[in-house]
Amino acid sequence: MIAKQYKEKFSNLKNTPVRAELNLSFDVEGDKAWIVTGEFELFGEIREFFYVISDQTGEVAYTFDELGNRDPHIERLMPKE
């Protein structure tokens, strides 16, 4: 449910949550985190996307893709030279 609400906030996320597991030591507030795995198809292959949800706050702390890029769906401004 939390991952679905997060997806509504960022409409460019095109994955479907398929499973969740509790991790007792993770980089979030309160240490415990739910890792929700979402899947999507890209060029005929199933790819994965992960939501890290703090067990303490019940909110998405951050997301990452299967390459380890944090919050890849959020645009970041490139520094000016």
C-alpha positions in Angstrom: 0.0 0.0 0.0 2.8 2.4 0.9 4.7 1.7 -2.4 1.4 2.2 -4.3 0.9 5.6 -2.7 4.5 6.5 -3.5 4.0 5.5 -7.1 1.0 7.9 -7.3 3.2 10.7 -6.2 5.8 9.9 -8.9 3.7 8.9 -12.0 6.8 8.1 -14.0 7.3 4.9 -12.0 5.9 2.0 -14.1 6.4 -1.1 -12.0 4.2 -3.5 -10.1 5.0 -4.4 -6.4 5.3 -8.1 -6.2 6.8 -9.0 -2.8 8.1 -7.5 0.4 10.5 -8.7 3.1 11.6 -7.2 6.4 15.3 -6.5 6.8 16.4 -6.0 10.5 19.4 -3.8 9.7 19.1 -1.3 6.9 20.1 2.3 6.2 16.8 3.9 7.5 15.4 5.7 10.5 14.9 2.9 13.2 17.2 0.4 11.3 14.4 -2.0 10.3 13.1 -1.6 6.8 10.7 -3.3 4.5 12.1 -3.9 1.0 9.3 -3.9 -1.5 10.3 -5.3 -4.9 8.5 -4.0 -8.0 8.8 -5.5 -11.4 8.5 -4.0 -14.9 9.2 -5.0 -18.4 11.9 -3.4 -20.5 12.6 -4.6 -24.0 11.0 -7.9 -23.2 13.0 -8.5 -20.0 11.6 -8.4 -16.5 13.5 -5.8 -14.5 13.4 -5.0 -10.7 12.9 -1.8 -8.7 13.1 -1.5 -4.9 11.3 0.6 -2.4 13.0 0.9 1.1 10.3 1.6 3.6 11.2 2.4 7.2 9.4 0.1 9.7 9.5 2.9 12.2 8.0 5.8 10.1 6.0 3.7 7.6 7.3 6.0 4.8 9.5 5.4 1.7 13.0 6.4 2.8 14.4 6.0 -0.7 14.2 3.7 -3.8 16.9 2.1 -5.9 17.1 0.2 -9.2 18.8 -3.1 -9.8 22.1 -1.3 -10.6 22.0 0.4 -7.1 21.1 3.9 -8.3 19.2 5.7 -5.6 16.0 7.4 -6.5 16.6 7.1 -10.3 13.1 8.5 -11.0 13.8 11.9 -9.4 15.3 14.4 -11.8 18.5 16.1 -10.5 19.8 19.3 -12.0 23.3 19.0 -13.5 25.8 21.4 -12.0 26.7 24.4 -14.2 30.3 24.7 -15.3 
